[in-house]
């Protein structure tokens, strides 16, 4: 079974993440996709993160109950912080030796992959599926890295832009699942600095 690993802070998860996940499931060789919620990406500012358990809960709420091909993976919540993708992959490989793992990344993450721990091992040992992000030169990336570009829907918003809108009191209902919107409102997430 081929399992796609969609790593991210999901701060918050949004409809673009879900569109990419559904595209990967419907149009690639991936049989199931796991959202791997990262407690702290070493390349991102931890001060803007909602608490781990709340980001994990939002991802759980975003996935339809009847969907058995999309799942949440919380393995990084019990690993040392900050989390490193290569360490997570090795831990998952030991726990699930029968699975073939494929990494799903945005092209912006591939731009910065040389900053990742043991990035050469990552590139040599795992298949990468890359979805386009605004501002990345995909043609140049493909010349440099062994990756497959997927033509997932290109969205013009990010978790950062959603947090900015929430901070300004703007409506974000079109960008995030209703269950996630309700959770954010219930706990007042992203509404103060």
N, C-alpha and C positions, 0 to 999 in steps of 0.2 A: 504494500500500500504506500502510495506517495503522499506525504503529509507536508503541506506548505506551512511555513512558519512566518507569520506576519508580526514582526517585532515592532514595538512602539511604546511610547509613553501614554498614548491615547488620552490626551489631556485637554479637552475631552475627545472621546470617539465621536466621529461624525459620519454623515451619509456618504461622503467620499470614501472613507475607509471601507464602508460596507459595499459600495459599488465596486471597488477594486477586489475585495474578497469574493464577491459573487461572480465577477468576471473570471477570476482565477479558477474558481470551481467549475464554471460553465464552459470555459474555452481553453483550458490547458490540461496537461496530463495529471494535475493535482486531484487526488481523490477526496481529501479533507483538508481544511485549513484551520490552524490554531492561531488565535490572537495571543501573542506572548506579551503580556503586560510587564513592562520594565519598571522596577521601582526607581532606578536612577540611571539614566544614560550618562556616562562620564563626559560626553561632549555637550551636554545641555545644562542649563542653569536649574539647579534643584529648587531654588526659591519660588519658581513659578508653578511648581507641581502641586496639584491637589493631592491629598494623602493617598498612599498606595491602595488601601482598601476601598476608597471611594472610586478611584479610576477603574479598579477591577470590577466593582459593582456596576459601574456604568457600562462596561463592555458586556457583562452578563445580561444586563437589561436590553442592550441593543440587538442581541442575537435572538431571532425568533425561536419560540419554544419548540416548534415542530421541525426545526432545522437540525439535522444530525450530521451535516457536513461542515458546519461552522462551530468551533468550540473555543473555550477560553483556557489558556494555559497559565497557571500561576507559579510555575517552577522557580522563576527568578525571585519571587517573594521570600523564598527560603534560602537564597544563595547570598554570598557576600556582596556588599554594596561598595562601589558601583558595580553594575552588572556588565559583563563582557560577553558578546555574542558567542565567541568561540568556546567559552566555558559552559554556556548554556547548551550549546550543540553537543558537546561531549557528555554532559550530564544526561541529556535526553537520549543520546545514542546508547548509553549504558542501561537506561531504564526501559527503552523500547527498541531493542536490537532488530526487531522484525520490520521496522519502519524505515523508509527512505525519506530523509528530510531535504526539503528544498527551501531556500531562503527567498522571501519576498521583500524587496526594498524599493524605495523611491529613488529616482535617478539622483536626487540631491544627496542621498546617503552614499551612493556609489561614488559621487564626487569626492567625498571625504574619507573613503575607505582606508586610505593609507595611514590614517590616524588611529585606526582600530587595532586592538591587541591581536597579534598574530594574523594579520590580514592575509598574508600569503597562504597560510594554512587554510583559512576560510575559503579563499578563491580556488585553491587546488582541490579541496576535499568536498566541496558542496556546490550544487547547481544554484545559480542565482536567476530569479525572475525579477526583472526591473520594470516598474511602471514609470511613465514620464511625469516629470514635475516641471513646472514653469521655470525657465532660467537655466536648465541643464542642457548641455550639448551632447545629445545622445549619440550622434555619429562618432564623435571623438571618444566617448566612453567605450563604445564597442570596439574601437581600435586598440584600446588599452586593456580592457578586462574581458574575461570569458563570461559573458552573461547573455541572457535572452531577453529582449525587450518584448513586453506584452502591451497590447494596444488597449489597455484598460481606459475607462472614461477619464478624461482630464478635467479636474475641477479647479475652479479659480478661488478656492478658499482653503484655509488651513485651520488647525486647532488654535494656532496663535491668533489668527484673525477673528475666530469665534470668541476667544477669551477677551479680545479687545472690544468687540461689540457688546459683550455682556457687561464689561466694566463701564461702558458708556450708556448702558440701559437700553441698547438697541435690540430689536427682535431677531432671534436666531432660529426660530421654529423651522425654517426651510432647510437648515443646515444639519440638524441633529435629529435622531429618532425621538419621538414623543416621550418615550419612557425615560430617555436620558435628559430631555428638557425638564420633565417633571422632577427628576432627581436633583438636577442643578438648582432649580427654584426652591425645592424643599430644604436644601442644605445651604443655600446662599453661596454656592461655589462661584468663583471667578468674578464676584461683584465688588470686591475691594482689593486694593493692592496689598 
